[in-house]
Amino acid sequence: MAKKSKKQQQQSAGTPATVALAAAGVPYTVHSYDHDPAHASYGQEAAEAMGVSPERVFKTLVADVDGRLTVAVVPVAGQLDLKALASAVGGKRAAMADPALAERTTGYVRGGISPLGQRKKLPTVLDASAHGHATICVSAGRRGLEIELSPADLAGLTEAVVAPIGRA
């Protein structure tokens, strides 16, 4: 029997996000694709590689709302409305978090941050547009790996507030 490389072992072992989904017994599908480091947008690349509408592929962003890290999950086809995010969690001011702090806190690398299986559970807000789709795709915790699941399951597992935080 051939010995698996460290990369193959990591790929077959899953990610904290897929482990969390499996433990919760939530149905999901994993989509993988070859990540191109030169691509300008991780989310747009995922949508193109999977042949999925950018309105169904959601990016996970980490913001600082009044000194507290907060996760925002919005379609890759648009942008995060920071004022709407702050309002959704009862805050006054929001700004994008320092990328290094976001990586340390979530345990994921930028472009691969998943709303699921984070090292430290953060308050999460899911854009209301997610509920217009039977399933959406979010990062599985690694660049080139996406999870497809129902928005209701994602909101339930992350205990997300659902609010209109995205803009076109």
Phi and psi in radians as a Rosetta constraint file:
Dihedral C 1 N 2 CA 2 C 2 CIRCULARHARMONIC -1.281 0.35
Dihedral N 2 CA 2 C 2 N 3 CIRCULARHARMONIC 2.482 0.35
Dihedral C 2 N 3 CA 3 C 3 CIRCULARHARMONIC -1.426 0.35
Dihedral N 3 CA 3 C 3 N 4 CIRCULARHARMONIC 2.368 0.35
Dihedral C 3 N 4 CA 4 C 4 CIRCULARHARMONIC -1.381 0.35
Dihedral N 4 CA 4 C 4 N 5 CIRCULARHARMONIC 2.500 0.35
Dihedral C 4 N 5 CA 5 C 5 CIRCULARHARMONIC -1.228 0.35
Dihedral N 5 CA 5 C 5 N 6 CIRCULARHARMONIC 2.891 0.35
Dihedral C 5 N 6 CA 6 C 6 CIRCULARHARMONIC -1.044 0.35
Dihedral N 6 CA 6 C 6 N 7 CIRCULARHARMONIC -0.700 0.35
Dihedral C 6 N 7 CA 7 C 7 CIRCULARHARMONIC -1.107 0.35
Dihedral N 7 CA 7 C 7 N 8 CIRCULARHARMONIC -0.756 0.35
Dihedral C 7 N 8 CA 8 C 8 CIRCULARHARMONIC -1.121 0.35
Dihedral N 8 CA 8 C 8 N 9 CIRCULARHARMONIC -0.668 0.35
Dihedral C 8 N 9 CA 9 C 9 CIRCULARHARMONIC -1.114 0.35
Dihedral N 9 CA 9 C 9 N 10 CIRCULARHARMONIC -0.748 0.35
Dihedral C 9 N 10 CA 10 C 10 CIRCULARHARMONIC -1.120 0.35
Dihedral N 10 CA 10 C 10 N 11 CIRCULARHARMONIC -0.721 0.35
Dihedral C 10 N 11 CA 11 C 11 CIRCULARHARMONIC -1.155 0.35
Dihedral N 11 CA 11 C 11 N 12 CIRCULARHARMONIC -0.707 0.35
Dihedral C 11 N 12 CA 12 C 12 CIRCULARHARMONIC -1.365 0.35
Dihedral N 12 CA 12 C 12 N 13 CIRCULARHARMONIC -0.374 0.35
Dihedral C 12 N 13 CA 13 C 13 CIRCULARHARMONIC -1.355 0.35
Dihedral N 13 CA 13 C 13 N 14 CIRCULARHARMONIC -0.257 0.35
Dihedral C 13 N 14 CA 14 C 14 CIRCULARHARMONIC 1.513 0.35
Dihedral N 14 CA 14 C 14 N 15 CIRCULARHARMONIC -2.996 0.35
Dihedral C 14 N 15 CA 15 C 15 CIRCULARHARMONIC -2.179 0.35
Dihedral N 15 CA 15 C 15 N 16 CIRCULARHARMONIC 2.901 0.35
Dihedral C 15 N 16 CA 16 C 16 CIRCULARHARMONIC -0.949 0.35
Dihedral N 16 CA 16 C 16 N 17 CIRCULARHARMONIC -0.570 0.35
Dihedral C 16 N 17 CA 17 C 17 CIRCULARHARMONIC -1.163 0.35
Dihedral N 17 CA 17 C 17 N 18 CIRCULARHARMONIC -0.818 0.35
Dihedral C 17 N 18 CA 18 C 18 CIRCULARHARMONIC -1.230 0.35
Dihedral N 18 CA 18 C 18 N 19 CIRCULARHARMONIC -0.570 0.35
Dihedral C 18 N 19 CA 19 C 19 CIRCULARHARMONIC -1.126 0.35
Dihedral N 19 CA 19 C 19 N 20 CIRCULARHARMONIC -0.744 0.35
Dihedral C 19 N 20 CA 20 C 20 CIRCULARHARMONIC -1.098 0.35
Dihedral N 20 CA 20 C 20 N 21 CIRCULARHARMONIC -0.732 0.35
Dihedral C 20 N 21 CA 21 C 21 CIRCULARHARMONIC -1.128 0.35
Dihedral N 21 CA 21 C 21 N 22 CIRCULARHARMONIC -0.779 0.35
Dihedral C 21 N 22 CA 22 C 22 CIRCULARHARMONIC -1.098 0.35
Dihedral N 22 CA 22 C 22 N 23 CIRCULARHARMONIC -0.733 0.35
Dihedral C 22 N 23 CA 23 C 23 CIRCULARHARMONIC -1.118 0.35
Dihedral N 23 CA 23 C 23 N 24 CIRCULARHARMONIC -0.588 0.35
Dihedral C 23 N 24 CA 24 C 24 CIRCULARHARMONIC -1.434 0.35
Dihedral N 24 CA 24 C 24 N 25 CIRCULARHARMONIC -0.185 0.35
Dihedral C 24 N 25 CA 25 C 25 CIRCULARHARMONIC 1.236 0.35
Dihedral N 25 CA 25 C 25 N 26 CIRCULARHARMONIC 0.462 0.35
Dihedral C 25 N 26 CA 26 C 26 CIRCULARHARMONIC -1.552 0.35
Dihedral N 26 CA 26 C 26 N 27 CIRCULARHARMONIC 2.334 0.35
Dihedral C 26 N 27 CA 27 C 27 CIRCULARHARMONIC -1.239 0.35
Dihedral N 27 CA 27 C 27 N 28 CIRCULARHARMONIC 2.381 0.35
Dihedral C 27 N 28 CA 28 C 28 CIRCULARHARMONIC -2.742 0.35
Dihedral N 28 CA 28 C 28 N 29 CIRCULARHARMONIC 2.845 0.35
Dihedral C 28 N 29 CA 29 C 29 CIRCULARHARMONIC -2.214 0.35
Dihedral N 29 CA 29 C 29 N 30 CIRCULARHARMONIC 2.380 0.35
Dihedral C 29 N 30 CA 30 C 30 CIRCULARHARMONIC -1.721 0.35
Dihedral N 30 CA 30 C 30 N 31 CIRCULARHARMONIC 2.322 0.35
Dihedral C 30 N 31 CA 31 C 31 CIRCULARHARMONIC -2.059 0.35
Dihedral N 31 CA 31 C 31 N 32 CIRCULARHARMONIC 2.251 0.35
Dihedral C 31 N 32 CA 32 C 32 CIRCULARHARMONIC -2.107 0.35
Dihedral N 32 CA 32 C 32 N 33 CIRCULARHARMONIC 2.667 0.35
Dihedral C 32 N 33 CA 33 C 33 CIRCULARHARMONIC -2.668 0.35
Dihedral N 33 CA 33 C 33 N 34 CIRCULARHARMONIC 2.838 0.35
Dihedral C 33 N 34 CA 34 C 34 CIRCULARHARMONIC -1.387 0.35
Dihedral N 34 CA 34 C 34 N 35 CIRCULARHARMONIC 1.987 0.35
Dihedral C 34 N 35 CA 35 C 35 CIRCULARHARMONIC -1.289 0.35
Dihedral N 35 CA 35 C 35 N 36 CIRCULARHARMONIC 2.316 0.35
Dihedral C 35 N 36 CA 36 C 36 CIRCULARHARMONIC -1.800 0.35
Dihedral N 36 CA 36 C 36 N 37 CIRCULARHARMONIC 1.895 0.35
Dihedral C 36 N 37 CA 37 C 37 CIRCULARHARMONIC -1.053 0.35
Dihedral N 37 CA 37 C 37 N 38 CIRCULARHARMONIC -0.313 0.35
Dihedral C 37 N 38 CA 38 C 38 CIRCULARHARMONIC -1.500 0.35
Dihedral N 38 CA 38 C 38 N 39 CIRCULARHARMONIC -0.156 0.35
Dihedral C 38 N 39 CA 39 C 39 CIRCULARHARMONIC -1.157 0.35
Dihedral N 39 CA 39 C 39 N 40 CIRCULARHARMONIC 2.435 0.35
Dihedral C 39 N 40 CA 40 C 40 CIRCULARHARMONIC -1.246 0.35
Dihedral N 40 CA 40 C 40 N 41 CIRCULARHARMONIC -0.478 0.35
Dihedral C 40 N 41 CA 41 C 41 CIRCULARHARMONIC -2.396 0.35
Dihedral N 41 CA 41 C 41 N 42 CIRCULARHARMONIC 2.108 0.35
Dihedral C 41 N 42 CA 42 C 42 CIRCULARHARMONIC -1.040 0.35
Dihedral N 42 CA 42 C 42 N 43 CIRCULARHARMONIC -0.798 0.35
Dihedral C 42 N 43 CA 43 C 43 CIRCULARHARMONIC -1.174 0.35
Dihedral N 43 CA 43 C 43 N 44 CIRCULARHARMONIC -0.763 0.35
Dihedral C 43 N 44 CA 44 C 44 CIRCULARHARMONIC -1.118 0.35
Dihedral N 44 CA 44 C 44 N 45 CIRCULARHARMONIC -0.673 0.35
Dihedral C 44 N 45 CA 45 C 45 CIRCULARHARMONIC -1.063 0.35
Dihedral N 45 CA 45 C 45 N 46 CIRCULARHARMONIC -0.749 0.35
Dihedral C 45 N 46 CA 46 C 46 CIRCULARHARMONIC -1.084 0.35
Dihedral N 46 CA 46 C 46 N 47 CIRCULARHARMONIC -0.799 0.35
Dihedral C 46 N 47 CA 47 C 47 CIRCULARHARMONIC -1.050 0.35
Dihedral N 47 CA 47 C 47 N 48 CIRCULARHARMONIC -0.807 0.35
Dihedral C 47 N 48 CA 48 C 48 CIRCULARHARMONIC -1.118 0.35
Dihedral N 48 CA 48 C 48 N 49 CIRCULARHARMONIC -0.804 0.35
Dihedral C 48 N 49 CA 49 C 49 CIRCULARHARMONIC -1.125 0.35
Dihedral N 49 CA 49 C 49 N 50 CIRCULARHARMONIC -0.603 0.35
Dihedral C 49 N 50 CA 50 C 50 CIRCULARHARMONIC -1.589 0.35
Dihedral N 50 CA 50 C 50 N 51 CIRCULARHARMONIC -0.184 0.35
Dihedral C 50 N 51 CA 51 C 51 CIRCULARHARMONIC 1.198 0.35
Dihedral N 51 CA 51 C 51 N 52 CIRCULARHARMONIC 0.612 0.35
Dihedral C 51 N 52 CA 52 C 52 CIRCULARHARMONIC -1.975 0.35
Dihedral N 52 CA 52 C 52 N 53 CIRCULARHARMONIC 2.503 0.35
Dihedral C 52 N 53 CA 53 C 53 CIRCULARHARMONIC -1.002 0.35
Dihedral N 53 CA 53 C 53 N 54 CIRCULARHARMONIC 2.358 0.35
Dihedral C 53 N 54 CA 54 C 54 CIRCULARHARMONIC -1.047 0.35
Dihedral N 54 CA 54 C 54 N 55 CIRCULARHARMONIC -0.339 0.35
Dihedral C 54 N 55 CA 55 C 55 CIRCULARHARMONIC -1.255 0.35
Dihedral N 55 CA 55 C 55 N 56 CIRCULARHARMONIC -0.324 0.35
Dihedral C 55 N 56 CA 56 C 56 CIRCULARHARMONIC -1.733 0.35
Dihedral N 56 CA 56 C 56 N 57 CIRCULARHARMONIC -0.132 0.35
Dihedral C 56 N 57 CA 57 C 57 CIRCULARHARMONIC -1.794 0.35
Dihedral N 57 CA 57 C 57 N 58 CIRCULARHARMONIC 2.150 0.35
Dihedral C 57 N 58 CA 58 C 58 CIRCULARHARMONIC -1.945 0.35
Dihedral N 58 CA 58 C 58 N 59 CIRCULARHARMONIC 2.406 0.35
Dihedral C 58 N 59 CA 59 C 59 CIRCULARHARMONIC -1.702 0.35
Dihedral N 59 CA 59 C 59 N 60 CIRCULARHARMONIC 2.625 0.35
Dihedral C 59 N 60 CA 60 C 60 CIRCULARHARMONIC -1.861 0.35
Dihedral N 60 CA 60 C 60 N 61 CIRCULARHARMONIC 2.036 0.35
Dihedral C 60 N 61 CA 61 C 61 CIRCULARHARMONIC -2.029 0.35
Dihedral N 61 CA 61 C 61 N 62 CIRCULARHARMONIC 2.566 0.35
Dihedral C 61 N 62 CA 62 C 62 CIRCULARHARMONIC -1.969 0.35
Dihedral N 62 CA 62 C 62 N 63 CIRCULARHARMONIC 2.205 0.35
Dihedral C 62 N 63 CA 63 C 63 CIRCULARHARMONIC -2.139 0.35
Dihedral N 63 CA 63 C 63 N 64 CIRCULARHARMONIC 2.816 0.35
Dihedral C 63 N 64 CA 64 C 64 CIRCULARHARMONIC -1.820 0.35
Dihedral N 64 CA 64 C 64 N 65 CIRCULARHARMONIC 1.986 0.35
Dihedral C 64 N 65 CA 65 C 65 CIRCULARHARMONIC -1.938 0.35
Dihedral N 65 CA 65 C 65 N 66 CIRCULARHARMONIC 1.879 0.35
Dihedral C 65 N 66 CA 66 C 66 CIRCULARHARMONIC 0.896 0.35
Dihedral N 66 CA 66 C 66 N 67 CIRCULARHARMONIC 0.720 0.35
Dihedral C 66 N 67 CA 67 C 67 CIRCULARHARMONIC 1.497 0.35
Dihedral N 67 CA 67 C 67 N 68 CIRCULARHARMONIC 0.085 0.35
Dihedral C 67 N 68 CA 68 C 68 CIRCULARHARMONIC -2.101 0.35
Dihedral N 68 CA 68 C 68 N 69 CIRCULARHARMONIC 2.195 0.35
Dihedral C 68 N 69 CA 69 C 69 CIRCULARHARMONIC -1.145 0.35
Dihedral N 69 CA 69 C 69 N 70 CIRCULARHARMONIC 2.373 0.35
Dihedral C 69 N 70 CA 70 C 70 CIRCULARHARMONIC -2.435 0.35
Dihedral N 70 CA 70 C 70 N 71 CIRCULARHARMONIC 2.435 0.35
Dihedral C 70 N 71 CA 71 C 71 CIRCULARHARMONIC -1.650 0.35
Dihedral N 71 CA 71 C 71 N 72 CIRCULARHARMONIC 2.334 0.35
Dihedral C 71 N 72 CA 72 C 72 CIRCULARHARMONIC -2.072 0.35
Dihedral N 72 CA 72 C 72 N 73 CIRCULARHARMONIC 2.294 0.35
Dihedral C 72 N 73 CA 73 C 73 CIRCULARHARMONIC -2.074 0.35
Dihedral N 73 CA 73 C 73 N 74 CIRCULARHARMONIC 1.908 0.35
Dihedral C 73 N 74 CA 74 C 74 CIRCULARHARMONIC -2.315 0.35
Dihedral N 74 CA 74 C 74 N 75 CIRCULARHARMONIC 2.743 0.35
Dihedral C 74 N 75 CA 75 C 75 CIRCULARHARMONIC -1.090 0.35
Dihedral N 75 CA 75 C 75 N 76 CIRCULARHARMONIC 2.509 0.35
Dihedral C 75 N 76 CA 76 C 76 CIRCULARHARMONIC -1.197 0.35
Dihedral N 76 CA 76 C 76 N 77 CIRCULARHARMONIC -0.292 0.35
Dihedral C 76 N 77 CA 77 C 77 CIRCULARHARMONIC -1.287 0.35
Dihedral N 77 CA 77 C 77 N 78 CIRCULARHARMONIC -0.188 0.35
Dihedral C 77 N 78 CA 78 C 78 CIRCULARHARMONIC -2.335 0.35
Dihedral N 78 CA 78 C 78 N 79 CIRCULARHARMONIC -2.751 0.35
Dihedral C 78 N 79 CA 79 C 79 CIRCULARHARMONIC -2.248 0.35
Dihedral N 79 CA 79 C 79 N 80 CIRCULARHARMONIC 2.850 0.35
Dihedral C 79 N 80 CA 80 C 80 CIRCULARHARMONIC -1.456 0.35
Dihedral N 80 CA 80 C 80 N 81 CIRCULARHARMONIC 2.292 0.35
Dihedral C 80 N 81 CA 81 C 81 CIRCULARHARMONIC -1.608 0.35
Dihedral N 81 CA 81 C 81 N 82 CIRCULARHARMONIC 1.809 0.35
Dihedral C 81 N 82 CA 82 C 82 CIRCULARHARMONIC -1.103 0.35
Dihedral N 82 CA 82 C 82 N 83 CIRCULARHARMONIC -0.646 0.35
Dihedral C 82 N 83 CA 83 C 83 CIRCULARHARMONIC -1.132 0.35
Dihedral N 83 CA 83 C 83 N 84 CIRCULARHARMONIC -0.723 0.35
Dihedral C 83 N 84 CA 84 C 84 CIRCULARHARMONIC -1.147 0.35
Dihedral N 84 CA 84 C 84 N 85 CIRCULARHARMONIC -0.652 0.35
Dihedral C 84 N 85 CA 85 C 85 CIRCULARHARMONIC -1.096 0.35
Dihedral N 85 CA 85 C 85 N 86 CIRCULARHARMONIC -0.852 0.35
Dihedral C 85 N 86 CA 86 C 86 CIRCULARHARMONIC -1.011 0.35
Dihedral N 86 CA 86 C 86 N 87 CIRCULARHARMONIC -0.788 0.35
Dihedral C 86 N 87 CA 87 C 87 CIRCULARHARMONIC -1.083 0.35
Dihedral N 87 CA 87 C 87 N 88 CIRCULARHARMONIC -0.683 0.35
Dihedral C 87 N 88 CA 88 C 88 CIRCULARHARMONIC -1.101 0.35
Dihedral N 88 CA 88 C 88 N 89 CIRCULARHARMONIC -0.473 0.35
Dihedral C 88 N 89 CA 89 C 89 CIRCULARHARMONIC -1.922 0.35
Dihedral N 89 CA 89 C 89 N 90 CIRCULARHARMONIC 0.266 0.35
Dihedral C 89 N 90 CA 90 C 90 CIRCULARHARMONIC 1.317 0.35
Dihedral N 90 CA 90 C 90 N 91 CIRCULARHARMONIC 0.382 0.35
Dihedral C 90 N 91 CA 91 C 91 CIRCULARHARMONIC -1.749 0.35
Dihedral N 91 CA 91 C 91 N 92 CIRCULARHARMONIC 3.060 0.35
Dihedral C 91 N 92 CA 92 C 92 CIRCULARHARMONIC -1.860 0.35
Dihedral N 92 CA 92 C 92 N 93 CIRCULARHARMONIC -0.667 0.35
Dihedral C 92 N 93 CA 93 C 93 CIRCULARHARMONIC -2.409 0.35
Dihedral N 93 CA 93 C 93 N 94 CIRCULARHARMONIC 2.403 0.35
Dihedral C 93 N 94 CA 94 C 94 CIRCULARHARMONIC -2.293 0.35
Dihedral N 94 CA 94 C 94 N 95 CIRCULARHARMONIC 2.556 0.35
Dihedral C 94 N 95 CA 95 C 95 CIRCULARHARMONIC -2.538 0.35
Dihedral N 95 CA 95 C 95 N 96 CIRCULARHARMONIC 2.718 0.35
Dihedral C 95 N 96 CA 96 C 96 CIRCULARHARMONIC -1.091 0.35
Dihedral N 96 CA 96 C 96 N 97 CIRCULARHARMONIC 2.437 0.35
Dihedral C 96 N 97 CA 97 C 97 CIRCULARHARMONIC -1.304 0.35
Dihedral N 97 CA 97 C 97 N 98 CIRCULARHARMONIC 2.738 0.35
Dihedral C 97 N 98 CA 98 C 98 CIRCULARHARMONIC -1.054 0.35
Dihedral N 98 CA 98 C 98 N 99 CIRCULARHARMONIC 2.216 0.35
Dihedral C 98 N 99 CA 99 C 99 CIRCULARHARMONIC -0.971 0.35
Dihedral N 99 CA 99 C 99 N 100 CIRCULARHARMONIC -0.688 0.35
Dihedral C 99 N 100 CA 100 C 100 CIRCULARHARMONIC -1.150 0.35
Dihedral N 100 CA 100 C 100 N 101 CIRCULARHARMONIC -0.679 0.35
Dihedral C 100 N 101 CA 101 C 101 CIRCULARHARMONIC -1.169 0.35
Dihedral N 101 CA 101 C 101 N 102 CIRCULARHARMONIC -0.717 0.35
Dihedral C 101 N 102 CA 102 C 102 CIRCULARHARMONIC -1.056 0.35
Dihedral N 102 CA 102 C 102 N 103 CIRCULARHARMONIC -0.746 0.35
Dihedral C 102 N 103 CA 103 C 103 CIRCULARHARMONIC -1.152 0.35
Dihedral N 103 CA 103 C 103 N 104 CIRCULARHARMONIC -0.805 0.35
Dihedral C 103 N 104 CA 104 C 104 CIRCULARHARMONIC -1.079 0.35
Dihedral N 104 CA 104 C 104 N 105 CIRCULARHARMONIC -0.735 0.35
Dihedral C 104 N 105 CA 105 C 105 CIRCULARHARMONIC -1.260 0.35
Dihedral N 105 CA 105 C 105 N 106 CIRCULARHARMONIC -0.719 0.35
Dihedral C 105 N 106 CA 106 C 106 CIRCULARHARMONIC -1.485 0.35
Dihedral N 106 CA 106 C 106 N 107 CIRCULARHARMONIC -0.455 0.35
Dihedral C 106 N 107 CA 107 C 107 CIRCULARHARMONIC 1.494 0.35
Dihedral N 107 CA 107 C 107 N 108 CIRCULARHARMONIC 0.129 0.35
Dihedral C 107 N 108 CA 108 C 108 CIRCULARHARMONIC -2.072 0.35
Dihedral N 108 CA 108 C 108 N 109 CIRCULARHARMONIC 2.787 0.35
Dihedral C 108 N 109 CA 109 C 109 CIRCULARHARMONIC -1.577 0.35
Dihedral N 109 CA 109 C 109 N 110 CIRCULARHARMONIC 2.651 0.35
Dihedral C 109 N 110 CA 110 C 110 CIRCULARHARMONIC -0.973 0.35
Dihedral N 110 CA 110 C 110 N 111 CIRCULARHARMONIC 2.390 0.35
Dihedral C 110 N 111 CA 111 C 111 CIRCULARHARMONIC 1.534 0.35
Dihedral N 111 CA 111 C 111 N 112 CIRCULARHARMONIC -0.107 0.35
Dihedral C 111 N 112 CA 112 C 112 CIRCULARHARMONIC -2.403 0.35
Dihedral N 112 CA 112 C 112 N 113 CIRCULARHARMONIC 0.267 0.35
Dihedral C 112 N 113 CA 113 C 113 CIRCULARHARMONIC -1.294 0.35
Dihedral N 113 CA 113 C 113 N 114 CIRCULARHARMONIC 2.180 0.35
Dihedral C 113 N 114 CA 114 C 114 CIRCULARHARMONIC -1.787 0.35
Dihedral N 114 CA 114 C 114 N 115 CIRCULARHARMONIC 2.576 0.35
Dihedral C 114 N 115 CA 115 C 115 CIRCULARHARMONIC -1.281 0.35
Dihedral N 115 CA 115 C 115 N 116 CIRCULARHARMONIC -0.162 0.35
Dihedral C 115 N 116 CA 116 C 116 CIRCULARHARMONIC -1.929 0.35
Dihedral N 116 CA 116 C 116 N 117 CIRCULARHARMONIC 2.570 0.35
Dihedral C 116 N 117 CA 117 C 117 CIRCULARHARMONIC 1.206 0.35
Dihedral N 117 CA 117 C 117 N 118 CIRCULARHARMONIC 0.481 0.35
Dihedral C 117 N 118 CA 118 C 118 CIRCULARHARMONIC -1.261 0.35
Dihedral N 118 CA 118 C 118 N 119 CIRCULARHARMONIC 2.632 0.35
Dihedral C 118 N 119 CA 119 C 119 CIRCULARHARMONIC -1.003 0.35
Dihedral N 119 CA 119 C 119 N 120 CIRCULARHARMONIC -0.772 0.35
Dihedral C 119 N 120 CA 120 C 120 CIRCULARHARMONIC -2.129 0.35
Dihedral N 120 CA 120 C 120 N 121 CIRCULARHARMONIC 2.154 0.35
Dihedral C 120 N 121 CA 121 C 121 CIRCULARHARMONIC -1.182 0.35
Dihedral N 121 CA 121 C 121 N 122 CIRCULARHARMONIC 2.149 0.35
Dihedral C 121 N 122 CA 122 C 122 CIRCULARHARMONIC -1.954 0.35
Dihedral N 122 CA 122 C 122 N 123 CIRCULARHARMONIC 2.665 0.35
Dihedral C 122 N 123 CA 123 C 123 CIRCULARHARMONIC -1.005 0.35
Dihedral N 123 CA 123 C 123 N 124 CIRCULARHARMONIC 2.438 0.35
Dihedral C 123 N 124 CA 124 C 124 CIRCULARHARMONIC -2.230 0.35
Dihedral N 124 CA 124 C 124 N 125 CIRCULARHARMONIC 2.443 0.35
Dihedral C 124 N 125 CA 125 C 125 CIRCULARHARMONIC -2.175 0.35
Dihedral N 125 CA 125 C 125 N 126 CIRCULARHARMONIC 2.190 0.35
Dihedral C 125 N 126 CA 126 C 126 CIRCULARHARMONIC -1.812 0.35
Dihedral N 126 CA 126 C 126 N 127 CIRCULARHARMONIC 2.256 0.35
Dihedral C 126 N 127 CA 127 C 127 CIRCULARHARMONIC -1.053 0.35
Dihedral N 127 CA 127 C 127 N 128 CIRCULARHARMONIC 2.386 0.35
Dihedral C 127 N 128 CA 128 C 128 CIRCULARHARMONIC -1.044 0.35
Dihedral N 128 CA 128 C 128 N 129 CIRCULARHARMONIC -0.414 0.35
Dihedral C 128 N 129 CA 129 C 129 CIRCULARHARMONIC -1.102 0.35
Dihedral N 129 CA 129 C 129 N 130 CIRCULARHARMONIC -0.339 0.35
Dihedral C 129 N 130 CA 130 C 130 CIRCULARHARMONIC -1.023 0.35
Dihedral N 130 CA 130 C 130 N 131 CIRCULARHARMONIC -0.615 0.35
Dihedral C 130 N 131 CA 131 C 131 CIRCULARHARMONIC -1.294 0.35
Dihedral N 131 CA 131 C 131 N 132 CIRCULARHARMONIC -0.038 0.35
Dihedral C 131 N 132 CA 132 C 132 CIRCULARHARMONIC -1.483 0.35
Dihedral N 132 CA 132 C 132 N 133 CIRCULARHARMONIC 0.035 0.35
Dihedral C 132 N 133 CA 133 C 133 CIRCULARHARMONIC -2.204 0.35
Dihedral N 133 CA 133 C 133 N 134 CIRCULARHARMONIC 2.540 0.35
Dihedral C 133 N 134 CA 134 C 134 CIRCULARHARMONIC -1.158 0.35
Dihedral N 134 CA 134 C 134 N 135 CIRCULARHARMONIC -0.705 0.35
Dihedral C 134 N 135 CA 135 C 135 CIRCULARHARMONIC -2.424 0.35
Dihedral N 135 CA 135 C 135 N 136 CIRCULARHARMONIC 2.687 0.35
Dihedral C 135 N 136 CA 136 C 136 CIRCULARHARMONIC -2.281 0.35
Dihedral N 136 CA 136 C 136 N 137 CIRCULARHARMONIC 2.882 0.35
Dihedral C 136 N 137 CA 137 C 137 CIRCULARHARMONIC -2.015 0.35
Dihedral N 137 CA 137 C 137 N 138 CIRCULARHARMONIC 2.383 0.35
Dihedral C 137 N 138 CA 138 C 138 CIRCULARHARMONIC -2.343 0.35
Dihedral N 138 CA 138 C 138 N 139 CIRCULARHARMONIC 2.870 0.35
Dihedral C 138 N 139 CA 139 C 139 CIRCULARHARMONIC -1.059 0.35
Dihedral N 139 CA 139 C 139 N 140 CIRCULARHARMONIC 2.469 0.35
Dihedral C 139 N 140 CA 140 C 140 CIRCULARHARMONIC -1.590 0.35
Dihedral N 140 CA 140 C 140 N 141 CIRCULARHARMONIC 0.064 0.35
Dihedral C 140 N 141 CA 141 C 141 CIRCULARHARMONIC 1.870 0.35
Dihedral N 141 CA 141 C 141 N 142 CIRCULARHARMONIC 0.191 0.35
Dihedral C 141 N 142 CA 142 C 142 CIRCULARHARMONIC -2.732 0.35
Dihedral N 142 CA 142 C 142 N 143 CIRCULARHARMONIC 2.474 0.35
Dihedral C 142 N 143 CA 143 C 143 CIRCULARHARMONIC -1.056 0.35
Dihedral N 143 CA 143 C 143 N 144 CIRCULARHARMONIC 2.318 0.35
Dihedral C 143 N 144 CA 144 C 144 CIRCULARHARMONIC 1.563 0.35
Dihedral N 144 CA 144 C 144 N 145 CIRCULARHARMONIC 0.158 0.35
Dihedral C 144 N 145 CA 145 C 145 CIRCULARHARMONIC -2.419 0.35
Dihedral N 145 CA 145 C 145 N 146 CIRCULARHARMONIC 2.139 0.35
Dihedral C 145 N 146 CA 146 C 146 CIRCULARHARMONIC -2.166 0.35
Dihedral N 146 CA 146 C 146 N 147 CIRCULARHARMONIC 2.652 0.35
Dihedral C 146 N 147 CA 147 C 147 CIRCULARHARMONIC -1.971 0.35
Dihedral N 147 CA 147 C 147 N 148 CIRCULARHARMONIC 2.328 0.35
Dihedral C 147 N 148 CA 148 C 148 CIRCULARHARMONIC -1.886 0.35
Dihedral N 148 CA 148 C 148 N 149 CIRCULARHARMONIC 2.205 0.35
Dihedral C 148 N 149 CA 149 C 149 CIRCULARHARMONIC -2.700 0.35
Dihedral N 149 CA 149 C 149 N 150 CIRCULARHARMONIC 3.001 0.35
Dihedral C 149 N 150 CA 150 C 150 CIRCULARHARMONIC -1.320 0.35
Dihedral N 150 CA 150 C 150 N 151 CIRCULARHARMONIC 2.540 0.35
Dihedral C 150 N 151 CA 151 C 151 CIRCULARHARMONIC -1.050 0.35
Dihedral N 151 CA 151 C 151 N 152 CIRCULARHARMONIC -0.610 0.35
Dihedral C 151 N 152 CA 152 C 152 CIRCULARHARMONIC -1.119 0.35
Dihedral N 152 CA 152 C 152 N 153 CIRCULARHARMONIC -0.704 0.35
Dihedral C 152 N 153 CA 153 C 153 CIRCULARHARMONIC -1.151 0.35
Dihedral N 153 CA 153 C 153 N 154 CIRCULARHARMONIC -0.737 0.35
Dihedral C 153 N 154 CA 154 C 154 CIRCULARHARMONIC -1.083 0.35
Dihedral N 154 CA 154 C 154 N 155 CIRCULARHARMONIC -0.813 0.35
Dihedral C 154 N 155 CA 155 C 155 CIRCULARHARMONIC -1.083 0.35
Dihedral N 155 CA 155 C 155 N 156 CIRCULARHARMONIC -0.717 0.35
Dihedral C 155 N 156 CA 156 C 156 CIRCULARHARMONIC -1.149 0.35
Dihedral N 156 CA 156 C 156 N 157 CIRCULARHARMONIC -0.807 0.35
Dihedral C 156 N 157 CA 157 C 157 CIRCULARHARMONIC -1.187 0.35
Dihedral N 157 CA 157 C 157 N 158 CIRCULARHARMONIC -0.570 0.35
Dihedral C 157 N 158 CA 158 C 158 CIRCULARHARMONIC -1.646 0.35
Dihedral N 158 CA 158 C 158 N 159 CIRCULARHARMONIC -0.064 0.35
Dihedral C 158 N 159 CA 159 C 159 CIRCULARHARMONIC 0.955 0.35
Dihedral N 159 CA 159 C 159 N 160 CIRCULARHARMONIC 0.719 0.35
Dihedral C 159 N 160 CA 160 C 160 CIRCULARHARMONIC -1.298 0.35
Dihedral N 160 CA 160 C 160 N 161 CIRCULARHARMONIC 2.559 0.35
Dihedral C 160 N 161 CA 161 C 161 CIRCULARHARMONIC -1.429 0.35
Dihedral N 161 CA 161 C 161 N 162 CIRCULARHARMONIC 2.375 0.35
Dihedral C 161 N 162 CA 162 C 162 CIRCULARHARMONIC -1.828 0.35
Dihedral N 162 CA 162 C 162 N 163 CIRCULARHARMONIC 2.110 0.35
Dihedral C 162 N 163 CA 163 C 163 CIRCULARHARMONIC -2.691 0.35
Dihedral N 163 CA 163 C 163 N 164 CIRCULARHARMONIC 2.743 0.35
Dihedral C 163 N 164 CA 164 C 164 CIRCULARHARMONIC -1.336 0.35
Dihedral N 164 CA 164 C 164 N 165 CIRCULARHARMONIC 1.586 0.35
Dihedral C 164 N 165 CA 165 C 165 CIRCULARHARMONIC -1.941 0.35
Dihedral N 165 CA 165 C 165 N 166 CIRCULARHARMONIC -0.039 0.35
Dihedral C 165 N 166 CA 166 C 166 CIRCULARHARMONIC -1.783 0.35
Dihedral N 166 CA 166 C 166 N 167 CIRCULARHARMONIC 2.729 0.35
Dihedral C 166 N 167 CA 167 C 167 CIRCULARHARMONIC -2.449 0.35
Dihedral N 167 CA 167 C 167 N 168 CIRCULARHARMONIC 2.640 0.35
